[in-house]
Amino acid sequence: MEKQLNLFIRVFVLALIIAAGSLFFTFPGKSIWLLASVAIAMAVALVALVAASERVTSMKTGLPLEDELSRKATWKAGYYAFVTGLWLAIGIMAANLIGGEIFKLPDIDFRYAFEAMLVVPGLTFVVLAMLFKKKGNVD
Amino acid sequence: MRTRIKELRDRFHLTQEDLAKKVGVRRETIVLIEKGDYNCSIMLAHALAKELKTTIDKLFIWED
């Protein structure tokens, strides 16, 4: 079970990085980024709605909103999000260097890189925090 | 690791929610501890044992 979860996390993070990288090179125009931003905003709103409903339920029943498991899950998800952000930054730098020097591709616009650097680790954090809280996999 | 939380909860007619309230954690945490999916801290183990009127070594059963 733990092995499957670890595999899922790795595949999920890798998929996020590849998806973000693919968007850079496949659709450099602004339209796809507007679409992507709307999709991301909707995903974030959905997650916030689920989290809010869970909180309301907890408050009604008098149970705490946070405990040791949720704190550990948050820290672990934060660690994964941080590492994802680092790898994404290295990937963007490498893509600029290799793409520019060898394949003569234009540099990645810093706005897109900045957006990806915020969104990819952010989504990683939100999804993994929820997953860890649900599965109890925090060691 | 197995636990006897469910057995003792039933003995004292406590629901997962009741026990969660008594030891100050979320209900989901109790569910995961009961299933053996989450290894709780020694502090929480102590609180659970106290509420269920037993000791930690009798509440949690380690299997090699």
N, CA and C atoms of all chains as a GROMACS GRO file, in nm:
protein
  609
    1MET      N    1   0.084  -0.121   0.000
    1MET     CA    2   0.000   0.000   0.000
    1MET      C    3   0.087   0.126   0.000
    2GLU      N    4   0.189   0.124   0.091
    2GLU     CA    5   0.277   0.240   0.100
    2GLU      C    6   0.357   0.258  -0.028
    3LYS      N    7   0.400   0.144  -0.087
    3LYS     CA    8   0.476   0.150  -0.211
    3LYS      C    9   0.390   0.208  -0.324
    4GLN      N   10   0.262   0.166  -0.326
    4GLN     CA   11   0.171   0.217  -0.430
    4GLN      C   12   0.151   0.367  -0.414
    5LEU      N   13   0.138   0.411  -0.288
    5LEU     CA   14   0.116   0.553  -0.260
    5LEU      C   15   0.238   0.634  -0.302
    6ASN      N   16   0.358   0.584  -0.267
    6ASN     CA   17   0.480   0.652  -0.305
    6ASN      C   18   0.494   0.661  -0.456
    7LEU      N   19   0.457   0.552  -0.524
    7LEU     CA   20   0.463   0.550  -0.670
    7LEU      C   21   0.366   0.653  -0.727
    8PHE      N   22   0.244   0.658  -0.669
    8PHE     CA   23   0.144   0.753  -0.715
    8PHE      C   24   0.195   0.896  -0.700
    9ILE      N   25   0.257   0.925  -0.584
    9ILE     CA   26   0.307   1.061  -0.558
    9ILE      C   27   0.412   1.098  -0.662
   10ARG      N   28   0.504   1.007  -0.688
   10ARG     CA   29   0.610   1.035  -0.785
   10ARG      C   30   0.552   1.058  -0.924
   11VAL      N   31   0.458   0.972  -0.962
   11VAL     CA   32   0.396   0.985  -1.096
   11VAL      C   33   0.320   1.117  -1.105
   12PHE      N   34   0.247   1.152  -0.997
   12PHE     CA   35   0.168   1.275  -0.995
   12PHE      C   36   0.257   1.398  -1.010
   13VAL      N   37   0.365   1.402  -0.931
   13VAL     CA   38   0.456   1.516  -0.935
   13VAL      C   39   0.524   1.525  -1.072
   14LEU      N   40   0.566   1.411  -1.123
   14LEU     CA   41   0.631   1.408  -1.255
   14LEU      C   42   0.533   1.454  -1.363
   15ALA      N   43   0.409   1.408  -1.353
   15ALA     CA   44   0.306   1.447  -1.452
   15ALA      C   45   0.282   1.597  -1.449
   16LEU      N   46   0.280   1.655  -1.327
   16LEU     CA   47   0.261   1.800  -1.314
   16LEU      C   48   0.376   1.876  -1.382
   17ILE      N   49   0.499   1.828  -1.356
   17ILE     CA   50   0.616   1.896  -1.413
   17ILE      C   51   0.615   1.882  -1.566
   18ILE      N   52   0.586   1.761  -1.614
   18ILE     CA   53   0.583   1.740  -1.759
   18ILE      C   54   0.471   1.823  -1.824
   19ALA      N   55   0.354   1.827  -1.758
   19ALA     CA   56   0.242   1.904  -1.812
   19ALA      C   57   0.277   2.052  -1.821
   20ALA      N   58   0.340   2.103  -1.713
   20ALA     CA   59   0.379   2.244  -1.714
   20ALA      C   60   0.483   2.270  -1.822
   21GLY      N   61   0.580   2.180  -1.835
   21GLY     CA   62   0.684   2.194  -1.937
   21GLY      C   63   0.627   2.186  -2.077
   22SER      N   64   0.532   2.094  -2.098
   22SER     CA   65   0.472   2.078  -2.230
   22SER      C   66   0.397   2.205  -2.270
   23LEU      N   67   0.329   2.266  -2.172
   23LEU     CA   68   0.254   2.389  -2.202
   23LEU      C   69   0.347   2.500  -2.250
   24PHE      N   70   0.464   2.508  -2.187
   24PHE     CA   71   0.561   2.611  -2.227
   24PHE      C   72   0.595   2.600  -2.375
   25PHE      N   73   0.628   2.477  -2.416
   25PHE     CA   74   0.682   2.460  -2.551
   25PHE      C   75   0.573   2.442  -2.657
   26THR      N   76   0.459   2.384  -2.619
   26THR     CA   77   0.356   2.355  -2.718
   26THR      C   78   0.270   2.478  -2.748
   27PHE      N   79   0.230   2.549  -2.641
   27PHE     CA   80   0.142   2.664  -2.660
   27PHE      C   81   0.204   2.790  -2.599
   28PRO      N   82   0.295   2.852  -2.667
   28PRO     CA   83   0.357   2.970  -2.607
   28PRO      C   84   0.265   3.093  -2.605
   29GLY      N   85   0.149   3.085  -2.676
   29GLY     CA   86   0.056   3.199  -2.680
   29GLY      C   87  -0.011   3.222  -2.546
   30LYS      N   88  -0.078   3.338  -2.533
   30LYS     CA   89  -0.138   3.372  -2.405
   30LYS      C   90  -0.270   3.299  -2.382
   31SER      N   91  -0.342   3.263  -2.492
   31SER     CA   92  -0.477   3.209  -2.480
   31SER      C   93  -0.479   3.082  -2.395
   32ILE      N   94  -0.385   2.992  -2.419
   32ILE     CA   95  -0.382   2.866  -2.344
   32ILE      C   96  -0.354   2.893  -2.196
   33TRP      N   97  -0.276   2.997  -2.169
   33TRP     CA   98  -0.244   3.028  -2.030
   33TRP      C   99  -0.363   3.086  -1.957
   34LEU      N  100  -0.446   3.159  -2.034
   34LEU     CA  101  -0.569   3.211  -1.974
   34LEU      C  102  -0.661   3.094  -1.938
   35LEU      N  103  -0.672   3.000  -2.033
   35LEU     CA  104  -0.754   2.880  -2.013
   35LEU      C  105  -0.700   2.798  -1.894
   36ALA      N  106  -0.568   2.780  -1.895
   36ALA     CA  107  -0.505   2.704  -1.786
   36ALA      C  108  -0.527   2.772  -1.652
   37SER      N  109  -0.517   2.906  -1.651
   37SER     CA  110  -0.535   2.981  -1.526
   37SER      C  111  -0.677   2.965  -1.473
   38VAL      N  112  -0.775   2.968  -1.566
   38VAL     CA  113  -0.916   2.952  -1.525
   38VAL      C  114  -0.936   2.811  -1.467
   39ALA      N  115  -0.878   2.711  -1.536
   39ALA     CA  116  -0.891   2.572  -1.489
   39ALA      C  117  -0.827   2.557  -1.350
   40ILE      N  118  -0.711   2.618  -1.332
   40ILE     CA  119  -0.642   2.610  -1.203
   40ILE      C  120  -0.724   2.680  -1.094
   41ALA      N  121  -0.778   2.799  -1.128
   41ALA     CA  122  -0.858   2.874  -1.031
   41ALA      C  123  -0.981   2.792  -0.990
   42MET      N  124  -1.042   2.723  -1.087
   42MET     CA  125  -1.159   2.640  -1.057
   42MET      C  126  -1.120   2.523  -0.967
   43ALA      N  127  -1.004   2.463  -0.996
   43ALA     CA  128  -0.956   2.350  -0.914
   43ALA      C  129  -0.931   2.396  -0.770
   44VAL      N  130  -0.869   2.514  -0.758
   44VAL     CA  131  -0.838   2.568  -0.624
   44VAL      C  132  -0.969   2.598  -0.550
   45ALA      N  133  -1.067   2.657  -0.622
   45ALA     CA  134  -1.196   2.689  -0.560
   45ALA      C  135  -1.267   2.562  -0.512
   46LEU      N  136  -1.257   2.456  -0.592
   46LEU     CA  137  -1.321   2.328  -0.557
   46LEU      C  138  -1.258   2.270  -0.431
   47VAL      N  139  -1.124   2.273  -0.428
   47VAL     CA  140  -1.052   2.221  -0.310
   47VAL      C  141  -1.089   2.302  -0.186
   48ALA      N  142  -1.096   2.436  -0.202
   48ALA     CA  143  -1.131   2.524  -0.091
   48ALA      C  144  -1.271   2.494  -0.040
   49LEU      N  145  -1.362   2.465  -0.132
   49LEU     CA  146  -1.501   2.433  -0.096
   49LEU      C  147  -1.507   2.305  -0.014
   50VAL      N  148  -1.433   2.204  -0.060
   50VAL     CA  149  -1.430   2.074   0.012
   50VAL      C  150  -1.372   2.095   0.152
   51ALA      N  151  -1.260   2.170   0.158
   51ALA     CA  152  -1.193   2.195   0.287
   51ALA      C  153  -1.286   2.272   0.380
   52ALA      N  154  -1.356   2.372   0.326
   52ALA     CA  155  -1.448   2.453   0.408
   52ALA      C  156  -1.562   2.367   0.462
   53SER      N  157  -1.616   2.279   0.378
   53SER     CA  158  -1.728   2.196   0.424
   53SER      C  159  -1.682   2.100   0.535
   54GLU      N  160  -1.557   2.048   0.520
   54GLU     CA  161  -1.502   1.960   0.624
   54GLU      C  162  -1.488   2.035   0.756
   55ARG      N  163  -1.442   2.161   0.744
   55ARG     CA  164  -1.422   2.243   0.864
   55ARG      C  165  -1.555   2.272   0.934
   56VAL      N  166  -1.655   2.305   0.853
   56VAL     CA  167  -1.788   2.336   0.910
   56VAL      C  168  -1.842   2.213   0.984
   57THR      N  169  -1.826   2.094   0.920
   57THR     CA  170  -1.872   1.970   0.983
   57THR      C  171  -1.801   1.948   1.117
   58SER      N  172  -1.667   1.969   1.116
   58SER     CA  173  -1.589   1.951   1.240
   58SER      C  174  -1.634   2.048   1.349
   59MET      N  175  -1.657   2.173   1.309
   59MET     CA  176  -1.696   2.276   1.407
   59MET      C  177  -1.833   2.242   1.467
   60LYS      N  178  -1.924   2.192   1.382
   60LYS     CA  179  -2.058   2.158   1.431
   60LYS      C  180  -2.054   2.045   1.533
   61THR      N  181  -1.966   1.947   1.508
   61THR     CA  182  -1.960   1.832   1.598
   61THR      C  183  -1.870   1.856   1.719
   62GLY      N  184  -1.800   1.970   1.721
   62GLY     CA  185  -1.714   2.003   1.834
   62GLY      C  186  -1.579   1.935   1.830
   63LEU      N  187  -1.544   1.878   1.715
   63LEU     CA  188  -1.412   1.813   1.701
   63LEU      C  189  -1.307   1.917   1.659
   64PRO      N  190  -1.180   1.893   1.693
   64PRO     CA  191  -1.078   1.992   1.655
   64PRO      C  192  -1.057   1.997   1.503
   65LEU      N  193  -1.018   2.113   1.452
   65LEU     CA  194  -0.992   2.127   1.308
   65LEU      C  195  -0.856   2.070   1.272
   66GLU      N  196  -0.766   2.073   1.368
   66GLU     CA  197  -0.630   2.024   1.344
   66GLU      C  198  -0.589   1.930   1.455
   67ASP      N  199  -0.508   1.831   1.420
   67ASP     CA  200  -0.450   1.745   1.524
   67ASP      C  201  -0.312   1.703   1.477
   68GLU      N  202  -0.249   1.609   1.549
   68GLU     CA  203  -0.110   1.573   1.514
   68GLU      C  204  -0.098   1.515   1.374
   69LEU      N  205  -0.198   1.436   1.333
   69LEU     CA  206  -0.193   1.375   1.200
   69LEU      C  207  -0.200   1.482   1.091
   70SER      N  208  -0.294   1.578   1.106
   70SER     CA  209  -0.307   1.680   1.002
   70SER      C  210  -0.185   1.770   0.996
   71ARG      N  211  -0.124   1.797   1.113
   71ARG     CA  212  -0.003   1.880   1.113
   71ARG      C  213   0.112   1.808   1.044
   72LYS      N  214   0.130   1.679   1.074
   72LYS     CA  215   0.237   1.601   1.009
   72LYS      C  216   0.213   1.592   0.859
   73ALA      N  217   0.085   1.572   0.820
   73ALA     CA  218   0.050   1.562   0.678
   73ALA      C  219   0.083   1.693   0.606
   74THR      N  220   0.053   1.805   0.672
   74THR     CA  221   0.079   1.937   0.613
   74THR      C  222   0.230   1.958   0.593
   75TRP      N  223   0.308   1.921   0.695
   75TRP     CA  224   0.454   1.937   0.685
   75TRP      C  225   0.511   1.849   0.575
   76LYS      N  226   0.464   1.725   0.566
   76LYS     CA  227   0.517   1.634   0.464
   76LYS      C  228   0.480   1.682   0.324
   77ALA      N  229   0.356   1.728   0.309
   77ALA     CA  230   0.313   1.780   0.178
   77ALA      C  231   0.395   1.905   0.142
   78GLY      N  232   0.424   1.988   0.242
   78GLY     CA  233   0.506   2.107   0.221
   78GLY      C  234   0.645   2.072   0.173
   79TYR      N  235   0.702   1.967   0.231
   79TYR     CA  236   0.835   1.921   0.190
   79TYR      C  237   0.834   1.876   0.044
   80TYR      N  238   0.733   1.795   0.008
   80TYR     CA  239   0.723   1.748  -0.131
   80TYR      C  240   0.704   1.865  -0.226
   81ALA      N  241   0.621   1.962  -0.186
   81ALA     CA  242   0.595   2.079  -0.271
   81ALA      C  243   0.724   2.159  -0.292
   82PHE      N  244   0.803   2.172  -0.186
   82PHE     CA  245   0.929   2.245  -0.193
   82PHE      C  246   1.025   2.177  -0.290
   83VAL      N  247   1.037   2.044  -0.277
   83VAL     CA  248   1.126   1.968  -0.366
   83VAL      C  249   1.076   1.978  -0.511
   84THR      N  250   0.944   1.972  -0.529
   84THR     CA  251   0.887   1.986  -0.664
   84THR      C  252   0.925   2.122  -0.723
   85GLY      N  253   0.913   2.226  -0.641
   85GLY     CA  254   0.948   2.361  -0.686
   85GLY      C  255   1.094   2.370  -0.726
   86LEU      N  256   1.181   2.307  -0.648
   86LEU     CA  257   1.325   2.309  -0.679
   86LEU      C  258   1.353   2.241  -0.812
   87TRP      N  259   1.294   2.122  -0.829
   87TRP     CA  260   1.316   2.047  -0.954
   87TRP      C  261   1.259   2.121  -1.074
   88LEU      N  262   1.146   2.188  -1.052
   88LEU     CA  263   1.086   2.265  -1.161
   88LEU      C  264   1.179   2.380  -1.200
   89ALA      N  265   1.235   2.448  -1.099
   89ALA     CA  266   1.326   2.559  -1.126
   89ALA      C  267   1.449   2.510  -1.203
   90ILE      N  268   1.503   2.395  -1.159
   90ILE     CA  269   1.620   2.338  -1.228
   90ILE      C  270   1.580   2.300  -1.371
   91GLY      N  271   1.460   2.242  -1.386
   91GLY     CA  272   1.411   2.203  -1.518
   91GLY      C  273   1.397   2.322  -1.612
   92ILE      N  274   1.343   2.432  -1.559
   92ILE     CA  275   1.325   2.552  -1.642
   92ILE      C  276   1.461   2.608  -1.684
   93MET      N  277   1.554   2.612  -1.588
   93MET     CA  278   1.689   2.663  -1.620
   93MET      C  279   1.757   2.575  -1.724
   94ALA      N  280   1.744   2.442  -1.705
   94ALA     CA  281   1.805   2.348  -1.800
   94ALA      C  282   1.739   2.359  -1.936
   95ALA      N  283   1.605   2.375  -1.937
   95ALA     CA  284   1.534   2.387  -2.065
   95ALA      C  285   1.578   2.512  -2.139
   96ASN      N  286   1.595   2.623  -2.066
   96ASN     CA  287   1.642   2.747  -2.128
   96ASN      C  288   1.782   2.730  -2.186
   97LEU      N  289   1.866   2.664  -2.106
   97LEU     CA  290   2.006   2.648  -2.146
   97LEU      C  291   2.018   2.554  -2.266
   98ILE      N  292   1.958   2.436  -2.254
   98ILE     CA  293   1.969   2.336  -2.362
   98ILE      C  294   1.891   2.382  -2.485
   99GLY      N  295   1.765   2.428  -2.460
   99GLY     CA  296   1.682   2.472  -2.572
   99GLY      C  297   1.743   2.589  -2.647
  100GLY      N  298   1.799   2.682  -2.574
  100GLY     CA  299   1.858   2.802  -2.636
  100GLY      C  300   1.989   2.774  -2.706
  101GLU      N  301   2.076   2.700  -2.639
  101GLU     CA  302   2.211   2.678  -2.692
  101GLU      C  303   2.214   2.574  -2.804
  102ILE      N  304   2.142   2.463  -2.783
  102ILE     CA  305   2.152   2.352  -2.879
  102ILE      C  306   2.044   2.361  -2.987
  103PHE      N  307   1.918   2.380  -2.944
  103PHE     CA  308   1.808   2.377  -3.042
  103PHE      C  309   1.766   2.516  -3.090
  104LYS      N  310   1.832   2.617  -3.040
  104LYS     CA  311   1.803   2.757  -3.078
  104LYS      C  312   1.655   2.794  -3.057
  105LEU      N  313   1.595   2.744  -2.949
  105LEU     CA  314   1.456   2.778  -2.916
  105LEU      C  315   1.455   2.908  -2.837
  106PRO      N  316   1.344   2.984  -2.846
  106PRO     CA  317   1.338   3.108  -2.765
  106PRO      C  318   1.332   3.075  -2.616
  107ASP      N  319   1.381   3.167  -2.534
  107ASP     CA  320   1.378   3.146  -2.388
  107ASP      C  321   1.234   3.142  -2.336
  108ILE      N  322   1.214   3.071  -2.226
  108ILE     CA  323   1.082   3.066  -2.162
  108ILE      C  324   1.058   3.203  -2.096
  109ASP      N  325   0.941   3.260  -2.126
  109ASP     CA  326   0.907   3.390  -2.068
  109ASP      C  327   0.905   3.380  -1.916
  110PHE      N  328   0.964   3.478  -1.849
  110PHE     CA  329   0.973   3.468  -1.702
  110PHE      C  330   0.836   3.467  -1.637
  111ARG      N  331   0.733   3.529  -1.704
  111ARG     CA  332   0.598   3.531  -1.646
  111ARG      C  333   0.540   3.390  -1.636
  112TYR      N  334   0.562   3.311  -1.745
  112TYR     CA  335   0.513   3.174  -1.745
  112TYR      C  336   0.589   3.090  -1.643
  113ALA      N  337   0.719   3.113  -1.639
  113ALA     CA  338   0.802   3.038  -1.544
  113ALA      C  339   0.758   3.069  -1.400
  114PHE      N  340   0.731   3.198  -1.376
  114PHE     CA  341   0.690   3.242  -1.243
  114PHE      C  342   0.556   3.179  -1.205
  115GLU      N  343   0.463   3.182  -1.302
  115GLU     CA  344   0.330   3.124  -1.277
  115GLU      C  345   0.342   2.974  -1.246
  116ALA      N  346   0.424   2.905  -1.326
  116ALA     CA  347   0.443   2.760  -1.305
  116ALA      C  348   0.508   2.734  -1.169
  117MET      N  349   0.603   2.822  -1.132
  117MET     CA  350   0.673   2.804  -1.004
  117MET      C  351   0.579   2.823  -0.885
  118LEU      N  352   0.471   2.898  -0.906
  118LEU     CA  353   0.372   2.916  -0.799
  118LEU      C  354   0.268   2.804  -0.802
  119VAL      N  355   0.220   2.776  -0.923
  119VAL     CA  356   0.105   2.685  -0.936
  119VAL      C  357   0.142   2.538  -0.912
  120VAL      N  358   0.252   2.493  -0.972
  120VAL     CA  359   0.287   2.350  -0.962
  120VAL      C  360   0.315   2.308  -0.817
  121PRO      N  361   0.402   2.378  -0.743
  121PRO     CA  362   0.420   2.338  -0.603
  121PRO      C  363   0.293   2.358  -0.520
  122GLY      N  364   0.215   2.463  -0.553
  122GLY     CA  365   0.091   2.489  -0.481
  122GLY      C  366  -0.007   2.375  -0.496
  123LEU      N  367  -0.026   2.331  -0.620
  123LEU     CA  368  -0.117   2.218  -0.644
  123LEU      C  369  -0.064   2.091  -0.580
  124THR      N  370   0.068   2.071  -0.591
  124THR     CA  371   0.131   1.953  -0.529
  124THR      C  372   0.100   1.952  -0.380
  125PHE      N  373   0.116   2.069  -0.316
  125PHE     CA  374   0.092   2.079  -0.173
  125PHE      C  375  -0.053   2.045  -0.137
  126VAL      N  376  -0.146   2.107  -0.207
  126VAL     CA  377  -0.289   2.088  -0.176
  126VAL      C  378  -0.330   1.941  -0.193
  127VAL      N  379  -0.293   1.883  -0.308
  127VAL     CA  380  -0.335   1.745  -0.337
  127VAL      C  381  -0.270   1.648  -0.238
  128LEU      N  382  -0.138   1.664  -0.216
  128LEU     CA  383  -0.069   1.569  -0.127
  128LEU      C  384  -0.113   1.583   0.018
  129ALA      N  385  -0.140   1.707   0.062
  129ALA     CA  386  -0.187   1.726   0.201
  129ALA      C  387  -0.319   1.652   0.222
  130MET      N  388  -0.410   1.663   0.124
  130MET     CA  389  -0.538   1.593   0.134
  130MET      C  390  -0.517   1.441   0.134
  131LEU      N  391  -0.428   1.397   0.045
  131LEU     CA  392  -0.401   1.253   0.032
  131LEU      C  393  -0.340   1.196   0.160
  132PHE      N  394  -0.241   1.266   0.215
  132PHE     CA  395  -0.175   1.219   0.337
  132PHE      C  396  -0.272   1.215   0.455
  133LYS      N  397  -0.359   1.317   0.463
  133LYS     CA  398  -0.457   1.320   0.573
  133LYS      C  399  -0.554   1.203   0.562
  134LYS      N  400  -0.588   1.168   0.438
  134LYS     CA  401  -0.685   1.060   0.416
  134LYS      C  402  -0.622   0.923   0.439
  135LYS      N  403  -0.495   0.908   0.398
  135LYS     CA  404  -0.430   0.777   0.405
  135LYS      C  405  -0.351   0.756   0.534
  136GLY      N  406  -0.320   0.863   0.605
  136GLY     CA  407  -0.243   0.851   0.729
  136GLY      C  408  -0.096   0.820   0.706
  137ASN      N  409  -0.052   0.838   0.581
  137ASN     CA  410   0.087   0.807   0.544
  137ASN      C  411   0.175   0.929   0.571
  138VAL      N  412   0.219   0.947   0.695
  138VAL     CA  413   0.294   1.067   0.728
  138VAL      C  414   0.434   1.038   0.785
  139ASP      N  415   0.474   0.912   0.789
  139ASP     CA  416   0.605   0.879   0.845
  139ASP      C  417   0.715   0.884   0.739
  140MET      N  418   0.108  -0.349   1.288
  140MET     CA  419   0.061  -0.327   1.425
  140MET      C  420  -0.092  -0.332   1.430
  141ARG      N  421  -0.146  -0.405   1.528
  141ARG     CA  422  -0.290  -0.412   1.549
  141ARG      C  423  -0.326  -0.329   1.672
  142THR      N  424  -0.450  -0.288   1.680
  142THR     CA  425  -0.491  -0.218   1.802
  142THR      C  426  -0.620  -0.280   1.856
  143ARG      N  427  -0.642  -0.259   1.984
  143ARG     CA  428  -0.766  -0.310   2.046
  143ARG      C  429  -0.863  -0.195   2.073
  144ILE      N  430  -0.841  -0.084   2.001
  144ILE     CA  431  -0.923   0.035   2.026
  144ILE      C  432  -1.072   0.006   2.004
  145LYS      N  433  -1.102  -0.060   1.892
  145LYS     CA  434  -1.244  -0.085   1.859
  145LYS      C  435  -1.310  -0.172   1.966
  146GLU      N  436  -1.238  -0.276   2.004
  146GLU     CA  437  -1.290  -0.369   2.107
  146GLU      C  438  -1.320  -0.294   2.238
  147LEU      N  439  -1.226  -0.210   2.279
  147LEU     CA  440  -1.244  -0.137   2.405
  147LEU      C  441  -1.349  -0.026   2.393
  148ARG      N  442  -1.354   0.033   2.272
  148ARG     CA  443  -1.457   0.135   2.248
  148ARG      C  444  -1.596   0.074   2.265
  149ASP      N  445  -1.612  -0.045   2.206
  149ASP     CA  446  -1.741  -0.115   2.214
  149ASP      C  447  -1.774  -0.148   2.360
  150ARG      N  448  -1.671  -0.185   2.434
  150ARG     CA  449  -1.693  -0.221   2.576
  150ARG      C  450  -1.746  -0.102   2.655
  151PHE      N  451  -1.691   0.018   2.625
  151PHE     CA  452  -1.734   0.139   2.697
  151PHE      C  453  -1.845   0.216   2.625
  152HIS      N  454  -1.900   0.154   2.518
  152HIS     CA  455  -2.009   0.216   2.439
  152HIS      C  456  -1.969   0.355   2.388
  153LEU      N  457  -1.850   0.364   2.334
  153LEU     CA  458  -1.802   0.491   2.279
  153LEU      C  459  -1.799   0.484   2.127
  154THR      N  460  -1.842   0.590   2.062
  154THR     CA  461  -1.828   0.595   1.916
  154THR      C  462  -1.689   0.652   1.885
  155GLN      N  463  -1.650   0.643   1.758
  155GLN     CA  464  -1.521   0.700   1.718
  155GLN      C  465  -1.520   0.849   1.748
  156GLU      N  466  -1.633   0.914   1.725
  156GLU     CA  467  -1.643   1.059   1.747
  156GLU      C  468  -1.629   1.092   1.896
  157ASP      N  469  -1.692   1.013   1.981
  157ASP     CA  470  -1.681   1.036   2.127
  157ASP      C  471  -1.535   1.027   2.171
  158LEU      N  472  -1.468   0.921   2.124
  158LEU     CA  473  -1.329   0.901   2.164
  158LEU      C  474  -1.240   1.014   2.109
  159ALA      N  475  -1.268   1.055   1.985
  159ALA     CA  476  -1.191   1.164   1.924
  159ALA      C  477  -1.204   1.291   2.006
  160LYS      N  478  -1.327   1.320   2.051
  160LYS     CA  479  -1.351   1.440   2.133
  160LYS      C  480  -1.276   1.431   2.265
  161LYS      N  481  -1.278   1.312   2.326
  161LYS     CA  482  -1.214   1.295   2.456
  161LYS      C  483  -1.063   1.314   2.449
  162VAL      N  484  -1.000   1.268   2.340
  162VAL     CA  485  -0.853   1.280   2.332
  162VAL      C  486  -0.809   1.400   2.247
  163GLY      N  487  -0.906   1.474   2.191
  163GLY     CA  488  -0.876   1.598   2.120
  163GLY      C  489  -0.815   1.582   1.982
  164VAL      N  490  -0.865   1.483   1.908
  164VAL     CA  491  -0.819   1.468   1.768
  164VAL      C  492  -0.941   1.460   1.675
  165ARG      N  493  -0.912   1.460   1.543
  165ARG     CA  494  -1.021   1.448   1.448
  165ARG      C  495  -1.068   1.302   1.442
  166ARG      N  496  -1.194   1.281   1.401
  166ARG     CA  497  -1.247   1.144   1.395
  166ARG      C  498  -1.166   1.059   1.297
  167GLU      N  499  -1.122   1.121   1.187
  167GLU     CA  500  -1.046   1.049   1.084
  167GLU      C  501  -0.918   0.989   1.142
  168THR      N  502  -0.859   1.058   1.239
  168THR     CA  503  -0.736   1.009   1.301
  168THR      C  504  -0.763   0.880   1.377
  169ILE      N  505  -0.875   0.877   1.449
  169ILE     CA  506  -0.913   0.755   1.522
  169ILE      C  507  -0.937   0.640   1.423
  170VAL      N  508  -1.002   0.670   1.311
  170VAL     CA  509  -1.029   0.568   1.209
  170VAL      C  510  -0.897   0.508   1.159
  171LEU      N  511  -0.801   0.596   1.129
  171LEU     CA  512  -0.673   0.549   1.075
  171LEU      C  513  -0.591   0.471   1.179
  172ILE      N  514  -0.599   0.513   1.305
  172ILE     CA  515  -0.527   0.440   1.411
  172ILE      C  516  -0.588   0.301   1.427
  173GLU      N  517  -0.721   0.296   1.428
  173GLU     CA  518  -0.790   0.166   1.442
  173GLU      C  519  -0.754   0.069   1.330
  174LYS      N  520  -0.743   0.124   1.209
  174LYS     CA  521  -0.710   0.040   1.093
  174LYS      C  522  -0.562   0.003   1.090
  175GLY      N  523  -0.483   0.067   1.175
  175GLY     CA  524  -0.339   0.041   1.177
  175GLY      C  525  -0.264   0.113   1.065
  176ASP      N  526  -0.330   0.214   1.004
  176ASP     CA  527  -0.267   0.290   0.895
  176ASP      C  528  -0.183   0.407   0.945
  177TYR      N  529  -0.204   0.447   1.070
  177TYR     CA  530  -0.131   0.561   1.123
  177TYR      C  531  -0.069   0.526   1.259
  178ASN      N  532   0.062   0.550   1.270
  178ASN     CA  533   0.131   0.528   1.398
  178ASN      C  534   0.128   0.658   1.477
  179CYS      N  535   0.043   0.663   1.578
  179CYS     CA  536   0.027   0.788   1.652
  179CYS      C  537   0.144   0.813   1.747
  180SER      N  538   0.149   0.936   1.800
  180SER     CA  539   0.257   0.972   1.892
  180SER      C  540   0.237   0.903   2.026
  181ILE      N  541   0.340   0.901   2.106
  181ILE     CA  542   0.331   0.837   2.238
  181ILE      C  543   0.233   0.913   2.328
  182MET      N  544   0.223   1.045   2.307
  182MET     CA  545   0.130   1.127   2.386
  182MET      C  546  -0.015   1.087   2.357
  183LEU      N  547  -0.044   1.070   2.226
  183LEU     CA  548  -0.181   1.032   2.188
  183LEU      C  549  -0.210   0.889   2.232
  184ALA      N  550  -0.110   0.802   2.219
  184ALA     CA  551  -0.126   0.662   2.263
  184ALA      C  552  -0.159   0.658   2.412
  185HIS      N  553  -0.091   0.743   2.489
  185HIS     CA  554  -0.113   0.750   2.633
  185HIS      C  555  -0.256   0.800   2.662
  186ALA      N  556  -0.296   0.905   2.588
  186ALA     CA  557  -0.431   0.960   2.608
  186ALA      C  558  -0.539   0.856   2.575
  187LEU      N  559  -0.517   0.782   2.466
  187LEU     CA  560  -0.613   0.678   2.426
  187LEU      C  561  -0.621   0.568   2.531
  188ALA      N  562  -0.504   0.526   2.578
  188ALA     CA  563  -0.500   0.420   2.679
  188ALA      C  564  -0.571   0.464   2.807
  189LYS      N  565  -0.552   0.590   2.844
  189LYS     CA  566  -0.613   0.643   2.965
  189LYS      C  567  -0.766   0.645   2.952
  190GLU      N  568  -0.812   0.693   2.836
  190GLU     CA  569  -0.957   0.700   2.812
  190GLU      C  570  -1.020   0.561   2.808
  191LEU      N  571  -0.945   0.463   2.758
  191LEU     CA  572  -1.000   0.327   2.743
  191LEU      C  573  -0.963   0.238   2.862
  192LYS      N  574  -0.913   0.304   2.966
  192LYS     CA  575  -0.882   0.237   3.094
  192LYS      C  576  -0.793   0.113   3.076
  193THR      N  577  -0.684   0.135   3.003
  193THR     CA  578  -0.589   0.027   2.983
  193THR      C  579  -0.448   0.087   2.975
  194THR      N  580  -0.352   0.005   2.932
  194THR     CA  581  -0.216   0.057   2.916
  194THR      C  582  -0.176   0.051   2.767
  195ILE      N  583  -0.072   0.125   2.734
  195ILE     CA  584  -0.032   0.134   2.592
  195ILE      C  585   0.002  -0.005   2.536
  196ASP      N  586   0.077  -0.085   2.614
  196ASP     CA  587   0.119  -0.216   2.562
  196ASP      C  588   0.003  -0.313   2.544
  197LYS      N  589  -0.107  -0.286   2.614
  197LYS     CA  590  -0.225  -0.372   2.595
  197LYS      C  591  -0.316  -0.319   2.484
  198LEU      N  592  -0.302  -0.192   2.455
  198LEU     CA  593  -0.386  -0.129   2.351
  198LEU      C  594  -0.328  -0.153   2.211
  199PHE      N  595  -0.197  -0.146   2.201
  199PHE     CA  596  -0.131  -0.165   2.070
  199PHE      C  597  -0.055  -0.298   2.071
  200ILE      N  598  -0.082  -0.377   1.968
  200ILE     CA  599  -0.017  -0.509   1.963
  200ILE      C  600   0.078  -0.514   1.844
  201TRP      N  601   0.206  -0.526   1.876
  201TRP     CA  602   0.308  -0.533   1.770
  201TRP      C  603   0.320  -0.677   1.720
  202GLU      N  604   0.319  -0.692   1.590
  202GLU     CA  605   0.334  -0.826   1.530
  202GLU      C  606   0.461  -0.831   1.448
  203ASP      N  607   0.547  -0.929   1.476
  203ASP     CA  608   0.674  -0.941   1.401
  203ASP      C  609   0.650  -1.009   1.265
   0.00000   0.00000   0.00000
